[in-house]
Amino acid sequence: MTDWQEHEPIYHQLAQLVIEQIIRGSLTEGEAVPSVRQVAAQERINPLTVSRAYQMLADDGLLEKRRGVGMFVAPGARSATLAGERQRFLDHEWPQLLARIRLLGLNLEELMNGEAG
């Protein structure tokens, strides 16, 4: 069961987990994602929350509905997800990380070795 963070809607967090699974390759293109009921029971969350996360991913072209069968990882989802996550990192996470690195006065060698001098 996942530890959900209070600062962000659960459906966003669930969508992010699916995105990470696609990037890692634990969910591959053409593969069925776990059913809404399955995820809701496993995570002890409302099925509507799971549906909302899946619909958000379908709207983004990462999942596709197959009537009567379920939701599947869409063709091209991994490359699209990877490109989107890289851009999100560069736009939102990297500037904060870079500012912190500069504040602490860390250099490239220390960062690469994981040791402060």
Summary of the structure (lengths in Angstrom):
residues: 117
radius of gyration: 17.7
end to end distance: 39.4
largest distance: 59.6
contacts: 279
relative contact order: 0.13
helix: 60%
strand: 8%
